[in-house]
Amino acid sequence: MKTLSKIYNGLIFTFLYAPIAVLIIYSFNDSKNRVQWGGFTLDWYRDLFSNELILESLMVTLQIAVLAALISTVIGTMAAVGIFNMNGRLRRAMESLNNIPMVNPEIVTGISMMLMFVAIYRATGLLQPGFATLLIAHITFCIPYVVLQVMPKLRQMNKHMYEAALDLGCTPFSAFFKVVLPEIMPGVITGALMAFTMSLDDFVISYFNSGSTAQNLSVTIYSMTKKPVTPEVNALSTLMFGTVLILLIIVNVRQVRDLKKQKERR
């Protein structure tokens, strides 16, 4: 059974990652032919970084990802603290509501937010589809992931530490930053990295809320595929895959370290 299990897992991972491996290999192909290998080259990466459209989209992507990660981390951390301090039934209800956006199809979220922005724009003249709507959309779908990362840290924290800080003269504000925040900081950092990764990788919600003035890389790549695909897209996809992979490794390493620290404390 163990041998069959290993073979089965191997086939699954091969099925999942073989296309990505082919994409990475052909990003170094010296030929535009997507089937025939013409030798090793870095020309497609050089052409990629001289493409103004891609560079502009990359800048928008990084700006949106960084801002969305920072803002959603602040809001998500405050939301997690608020949910944690609720009573049992209300807390469970709020946690369930927080999970809905993560299991909800992205196309539903994207279209609903687009309709909301269009309604606001027609009524007030504000929030024309562009950078602002794209940023708000990304912040919205990133917040639940931050809450999900911070909540376990709040459960692991000794709540009497906060009460002791208040007894010793701290204000609720200073007690939070001196006692609570350092305890939950690993979850906050993990949530920020997760939010950055999700924002960097999103396409569906971005497609419906970016407008024509602020398109991120995923939307730009989609528009490029309507024409014959050049190996520049392979090079760009390889760089995006590498970036997301590095961030996920960082998140997993942090989680392993946190588990080790918890075991040492026990």
C-alpha positions as a Markdown table, in Angstrom:
| # | Residue | x | y | z |
|---|---|---|---|---|
| 1 | Met | 0.0 | 0.0 | 0.0 |
| 2 | Lys | 2.8 | 2.4 | 0.8 |
| 3 | Thr | 4.4 | 1.9 | -2.6 |
| 4 | Leu | 1.0 | 2.5 | -4.3 |
| 5 | Ser | 0.5 | 5.6 | -2.2 |
| 6 | Lys | 3.9 | 7.0 | -3.2 |
| 7 | Ile | 3.2 | 6.2 | -6.9 |
| 8 | Tyr | -0.2 | 7.9 | -6.6 |
| 9 | Asn | 1.2 | 11.0 | -5.0 |
| 10 | Gly | 4.0 | 11.1 | -7.5 |
| 11 | Leu | 1.5 | 11.0 | -10.4 |
| 12 | Ile | -0.6 | 13.8 | -8.8 |
| 13 | Phe | 2.4 | 16.1 | -8.3 |
| 14 | Thr | 3.6 | 15.3 | -11.9 |
| 15 | Phe | 0.2 | 16.2 | -13.3 |
| 16 | Leu | 0.2 | 19.5 | -11.3 |
| 17 | Tyr | 3.8 | 20.7 | -11.9 |
| 18 | Ala | 4.8 | 19.2 | -15.2 |
| 19 | Pro | 3.1 | 22.1 | -17.2 |
| 20 | Ile | 4.9 | 24.6 | -15.0 |
| 21 | Ala | 8.2 | 22.9 | -15.5 |
| 22 | Val | 7.7 | 22.9 | -19.3 |
| 23 | Leu | 6.8 | 26.6 | -19.2 |
| 24 | Ile | 10.0 | 27.4 | -17.2 |
| 25 | Ile | 12.1 | 25.4 | -19.6 |
| 26 | Tyr | 10.7 | 27.0 | -22.7 |
| 27 | Ser | 11.2 | 30.5 | -21.2 |
| 28 | Phe | 14.9 | 29.8 | -22.0 |
| 29 | Asn | 14.2 | 28.5 | -25.5 |
| 30 | Asp | 16.1 | 30.3 | -28.3 |
| 31 | Ser | 13.3 | 29.6 | -30.7 |
| 32 | Lys | 9.8 | 31.0 | -30.9 |
| 33 | Asn | 8.5 | 27.6 | -31.7 |
| 34 | Arg | 6.7 | 26.3 | -28.6 |
| 35 | Val | 7.4 | 22.7 | -29.5 |
| 36 | Gln | 11.0 | 22.6 | -30.8 |
| 37 | Trp | 14.0 | 23.4 | -28.6 |
| 38 | Gly | 16.4 | 25.8 | -30.3 |
| 39 | Gly | 19.0 | 26.2 | -27.6 |
| 40 | Phe | 19.5 | 28.2 | -24.4 |
| 41 | Thr | 19.0 | 31.9 | -24.2 |
| 42 | Leu | 18.1 | 34.8 | -21.9 |
| 43 | Asp | 16.8 | 37.0 | -24.7 |
| 44 | Trp | 13.2 | 36.7 | -23.7 |
| 45 | Tyr | 14.0 | 37.9 | -20.2 |
| 46 | Arg | 15.8 | 40.9 | -21.7 |
| 47 | Asp | 12.9 | 41.6 | -24.1 |
| 48 | Leu | 10.5 | 41.3 | -21.1 |
| 49 | Phe | 12.3 | 44.0 | -19.2 |
| 50 | Ser | 12.3 | 46.3 | -22.2 |
| 51 | Asn | 8.5 | 46.0 | -22.7 |
| 52 | Glu | 6.9 | 49.2 | -21.5 |
| 53 | Leu | 3.4 | 47.7 | -21.2 |
| 54 | Ile | 4.6 | 44.8 | -19.0 |
| 55 | Leu | 6.8 | 47.1 | -16.9 |
| 56 | Glu | 3.8 | 49.5 | -16.3 |
| 57 | Ser | 1.6 | 46.5 | -15.4 |
| 58 | Leu | 4.3 | 45.2 | -13.0 |
| 59 | Met | 4.5 | 48.6 | -11.3 |
| 60 | Val | 0.7 | 48.6 | -10.8 |
| 61 | Thr | 0.8 | 45.0 | -9.6 |
| 62 | Leu | 3.5 | 45.8 | -7.0 |
| 63 | Gln | 1.8 | 49.0 | -5.8 |
| 64 | Ile | -1.6 | 47.2 | -5.4 |
| 65 | Ala | 0.0 | 44.2 | -3.7 |
| 66 | Val | 2.0 | 46.2 | -1.2 |
| 67 | Leu | -0.8 | 48.7 | -0.4 |
| 68 | Ala | -3.5 | 45.9 | -0.2 |
| 69 | Ala | -1.2 | 43.8 | 2.1 |
| 70 | Leu | -0.5 | 46.7 | 4.5 |
| 71 | Ile | -4.1 | 48.0 | 4.7 |
| 72 | Ser | -5.7 | 44.6 | 4.9 |
| 73 | Thr | -3.2 | 43.6 | 7.6 |
| 74 | Val | -4.2 | 46.5 | 9.8 |
| 75 | Ile | -7.9 | 46.0 | 9.2 |
| 76 | Gly | -7.7 | 42.3 | 9.5 |
| 77 | Thr | -5.8 | 42.4 | 12.7 |
| 78 | Met | -8.3 | 44.8 | 14.3 |
| 79 | Ala | -11.2 | 42.6 | 13.0 |
| 80 | Ala | -9.5 | 39.5 | 14.5 |
| 81 | Val | -9.1 | 41.2 | 17.9 |
| 82 | Gly | -12.7 | 42.3 | 17.8 |
| 83 | Ile | -14.0 | 38.9 | 16.9 |
| 84 | Phe | -11.9 | 37.2 | 19.5 |
| 85 | Asn | -13.4 | 39.4 | 22.3 |
| 86 | Met | -17.0 | 38.5 | 21.3 |
| 87 | Asn | -19.0 | 35.9 | 23.2 |
| 88 | Gly | -19.2 | 32.3 | 22.0 |
| 89 | Arg | -22.1 | 32.3 | 19.6 |
| 90 | Leu | -21.5 | 35.7 | 18.1 |
| 91 | Arg | -17.8 | 34.8 | 17.6 |
| 92 | Arg | -18.6 | 31.6 | 15.8 |
| 93 | Ala | -21.1 | 33.5 | 13.6 |
| 94 | Met | -18.5 | 36.2 | 12.7 |
| 95 | Glu | -15.8 | 33.5 | 12.0 |
| 96 | Ser | -18.3 | 31.8 | 9.6 |
| 97 | Leu | -19.0 | 35.2 | 7.9 |
| 98 | Asn | -15.3 | 35.7 | 7.6 |
| 99 | Asn | -14.9 | 32.4 | 5.8 |
| 100 | Ile | -17.6 | 33.0 | 3.2 |
| 101 | Pro | -15.4 | 35.3 | 1.0 |
| 102 | Met | -12.7 | 32.7 | 0.8 |
| 103 | Val | -15.0 | 29.9 | -0.3 |
| 104 | Asn | -17.2 | 32.2 | -2.5 |
| 105 | Pro | -16.3 | 31.9 | -6.2 |
| 106 | Glu | -14.1 | 34.8 | -7.2 |
| 107 | Ile | -16.2 | 35.6 | -10.2 |
| 108 | Val | -19.2 | 36.3 | -7.9 |
| 109 | Thr | -17.0 | 38.6 | -5.7 |
| 110 | Gly | -15.6 | 40.3 | -8.8 |
| 111 | Ile | -18.9 | 41.0 | -10.5 |
| 112 | Ser | -20.6 | 42.1 | -7.3 |
| 113 | Met | -17.9 | 44.6 | -6.5 |
| 114 | Met | -17.9 | 45.9 | -10.1 |
| 115 | Leu | -21.7 | 46.5 | -9.9 |
| 116 | Met | -21.2 | 48.3 | -6.6 |
| 117 | Phe | -18.5 | 50.6 | -8.0 |
| 118 | Val | -20.6 | 51.3 | -11.1 |
| 119 | Ala | -23.6 | 52.2 | -8.9 |
| 120 | Ile | -21.5 | 54.5 | -6.8 |
| 121 | Tyr | -19.9 | 56.1 | -9.8 |
| 122 | Arg | -23.3 | 56.8 | -11.4 |
| 123 | Ala | -24.7 | 58.2 | -8.2 |
| 124 | Thr | -21.8 | 60.3 | -7.0 |
| 125 | Gly | -19.2 | 60.5 | -9.8 |
| 126 | Leu | -16.7 | 58.8 | -7.5 |
| 127 | Leu | -14.8 | 55.5 | -7.8 |
| 128 | Gln | -14.4 | 55.4 | -11.6 |
| 129 | Pro | -13.0 | 52.0 | -12.5 |
| 130 | Gly | -9.2 | 52.3 | -12.2 |
| 131 | Phe | -6.5 | 52.1 | -9.5 |
| 132 | Ala | -8.8 | 53.0 | -6.6 |
| 133 | Thr | -11.4 | 50.4 | -7.4 |
| 134 | Leu | -8.7 | 47.7 | -8.0 |
| 135 | Leu | -7.1 | 48.5 | -4.6 |
| 136 | Ile | -10.4 | 48.4 | -2.7 |
| 137 | Ala | -11.3 | 45.1 | -4.3 |
| 138 | His | -7.9 | 43.6 | -3.4 |
| 139 | Ile | -8.1 | 44.9 | 0.2 |
| 140 | Thr | -11.6 | 43.4 | 0.5 |
| 141 | Phe | -10.7 | 39.8 | -0.5 |
| 142 | Cys | -7.4 | 39.9 | 1.4 |
| 143 | Ile | -8.8 | 40.8 | 4.8 |
| 144 | Pro | -10.3 | 37.3 | 5.5 |
| 145 | Tyr | -7.0 | 35.7 | 5.0 |
| 146 | Val | -5.3 | 38.0 | 7.5 |
| 147 | Val | -8.1 | 37.3 | 10.1 |
| 148 | Leu | -7.6 | 33.6 | 9.5 |
| 149 | Gln | -3.9 | 33.9 | 10.3 |
| 150 | Val | -4.2 | 36.2 | 13.4 |
| 151 | Met | -7.1 | 34.3 | 15.2 |
| 152 | Pro | -5.0 | 31.2 | 16.1 |
| 153 | Lys | -2.3 | 33.5 | 17.7 |
| 154 | Leu | -5.0 | 35.2 | 19.8 |
| 155 | Arg | -6.3 | 31.8 | 21.0 |
| 156 | Gln | -2.8 | 30.8 | 22.0 |
| 157 | Met | -2.1 | 34.0 | 23.9 |
| 158 | Asn | -2.6 | 34.1 | 27.7 |
| 159 | Lys | -5.4 | 36.6 | 28.0 |
| 160 | His | -4.4 | 37.3 | 31.6 |
| 161 | Met | -1.2 | 39.1 | 30.3 |
| 162 | Tyr | -3.4 | 41.9 | 28.9 |
| 163 | Glu | -5.4 | 42.2 | 32.1 |
| 164 | Ala | -2.1 | 42.3 | 34.1 |
| 165 | Ala | -0.9 | 45.1 | 31.9 |
| 166 | Leu | -4.1 | 47.1 | 32.6 |
| 167 | Asp | -3.7 | 46.4 | 36.4 |
| 168 | Leu | -0.1 | 47.7 | 36.2 |
| 169 | Gly | -1.2 | 51.1 | 34.8 |
| 170 | Cys | -1.2 | 50.6 | 31.0 |
| 171 | Thr | -4.0 | 52.1 | 29.0 |
| 172 | Pro | -5.9 | 49.7 | 26.8 |
| 173 | Phe | -4.2 | 51.3 | 23.8 |
| 174 | Ser | -0.6 | 50.9 | 25.2 |
| 175 | Ala | -1.4 | 47.4 | 26.6 |
| 176 | Phe | -2.4 | 46.2 | 23.2 |
| 177 | Phe | 0.8 | 47.4 | 21.5 |
| 178 | Lys | 3.1 | 46.4 | 24.4 |
| 179 | Val | 1.6 | 43.0 | 25.2 |
| 180 | Val | -0.9 | 41.7 | 22.7 |
| 181 | Leu | 0.7 | 42.8 | 19.4 |
| 182 | Pro | 4.1 | 41.2 | 20.2 |
| 183 | Glu | 2.4 | 37.9 | 21.0 |
| 184 | Ile | 0.4 | 37.8 | 17.8 |
| 185 | Met | 3.1 | 39.4 | 15.5 |
| 186 | Pro | 4.0 | 36.0 | 13.8 |
| 187 | Gly | 0.3 | 35.7 | 12.7 |
| 188 | Val | 0.3 | 39.3 | 11.6 |
| 189 | Ile | 3.4 | 38.9 | 9.5 |
| 190 | Thr | 2.1 | 35.6 | 8.0 |
| 191 | Gly | -1.2 | 37.3 | 7.2 |
| 192 | Ala | 0.6 | 40.2 | 5.5 |
| 193 | Leu | 2.6 | 37.8 | 3.3 |
| 194 | Met | -0.5 | 35.8 | 2.5 |
| 195 | Ala | -2.3 | 38.9 | 1.5 |
| 196 | Phe | 0.6 | 40.1 | -0.7 |
| 197 | Thr | 0.7 | 36.7 | -2.4 |
| 198 | Met | -3.1 | 36.6 | -3.0 |
| 199 | Ser | -3.1 | 40.1 | -4.4 |
| 200 | Leu | -0.1 | 39.3 | -6.6 |
| 201 | Asp | -1.7 | 36.2 | -8.0 |
| 202 | Asp | -5.3 | 37.4 | -8.5 |
| 203 | Phe | -6.9 | 37.6 | -11.9 |
| 204 | Val | -10.7 | 37.2 | -11.8 |
| 205 | Ile | -11.5 | 40.1 | -9.4 |
| 206 | Ser | -8.8 | 42.3 | -11.0 |
| 207 | Tyr | -10.3 | 41.7 | -14.4 |
| 208 | Phe | -13.7 | 43.1 | -13.4 |
| 209 | Asn | -12.5 | 46.0 | -11.3 |
| 210 | Ser | -9.3 | 47.3 | -13.0 |
| 211 | Gly | -10.8 | 49.4 | -15.7 |
| 212 | Ser | -8.6 | 50.5 | -18.6 |
| 213 | Thr | -6.3 | 52.8 | -16.7 |
| 214 | Ala | -4.8 | 50.4 | -14.1 |
| 215 | Gln | -4.2 | 46.8 | -15.2 |
| 216 | Asn | -2.1 | 44.4 | -13.2 |
| 217 | Leu | 0.1 | 41.7 | -14.7 |
| 218 | Ser | -2.5 | 39.0 | -14.7 |
| 219 | Val | -4.9 | 41.1 | -16.8 |
| 220 | Thr | -2.1 | 42.2 | -19.1 |
| 221 | Ile | -1.0 | 38.6 | -19.6 |
| 222 | Tyr | -4.6 | 37.6 | -20.4 |
| 223 | Ser | -4.8 | 40.3 | -23.1 |
| 224 | Met | -1.5 | 39.2 | -24.6 |
| 225 | Thr | -2.9 | 35.6 | -25.0 |
| 226 | Lys | -5.5 | 36.9 | -27.4 |
| 227 | Lys | -2.7 | 37.2 | -29.9 |
| 228 | Pro | 0.0 | 34.6 | -30.7 |
| 229 | Val | 1.8 | 34.1 | -27.5 |
| 230 | Thr | 5.5 | 35.0 | -27.4 |
| 231 | Pro | 8.1 | 33.4 | -25.1 |
| 232 | Glu | 8.1 | 36.7 | -23.2 |
| 233 | Val | 4.9 | 35.4 | -21.5 |
| 234 | Asn | 6.8 | 32.3 | -20.5 |
| 235 | Ala | 9.5 | 34.4 | -18.9 |
| 236 | Leu | 7.0 | 36.6 | -17.1 |
| 237 | Ser | 5.1 | 33.6 | -15.8 |
| 238 | Thr | 8.3 | 32.0 | -14.6 |
| 239 | Leu | 9.2 | 35.1 | -12.6 |
| 240 | Met | 5.7 | 35.3 | -11.1 |
| 241 | Phe | 5.8 | 31.6 | -10.2 |
| 242 | Gly | 9.2 | 32.1 | -8.6 |
| 243 | Thr | 8.1 | 35.1 | -6.6 |
| 244 | Val | 5.0 | 33.3 | -5.2 |
| 245 | Leu | 7.0 | 30.2 | -4.5 |
| 246 | Ile | 9.5 | 32.2 | -2.4 |
| 247 | Leu | 6.8 | 33.9 | -0.4 |
| 248 | Leu | 5.0 | 30.6 | 0.3 |
| 249 | Ile | 8.3 | 29.1 | 1.5 |
| 250 | Ile | 8.8 | 32.1 | 3.8 |
| 251 | Val | 5.3 | 31.7 | 5.2 |
| 252 | Asn | 5.8 | 27.9 | 5.8 |
| 253 | Val | 9.2 | 28.4 | 7.4 |
| 254 | Arg | 7.7 | 31.0 | 9.8 |
| 255 | Gln | 4.9 | 28.6 | 10.7 |
| 256 | Val | 7.4 | 25.8 | 11.4 |
| 257 | Arg | 9.5 | 28.1 | 13.6 |
| 258 | Asp | 6.3 | 29.2 | 15.5 |
| 259 | Leu | 5.4 | 25.6 | 16.2 |
| 260 | Lys | 8.9 | 24.9 | 17.5 |
| 261 | Lys | 8.7 | 27.9 | 19.8 |
| 262 | Gln | 5.4 | 26.8 | 21.1 |
| 263 | Lys | 6.7 | 23.3 | 21.9 |
| 264 | Glu | 9.7 | 24.7 | 23.6 |
| 265 | Arg | 7.5 | 26.9 | 25.9 |
| 266 | Arg | 5.5 | 23.8 | 26.9 |
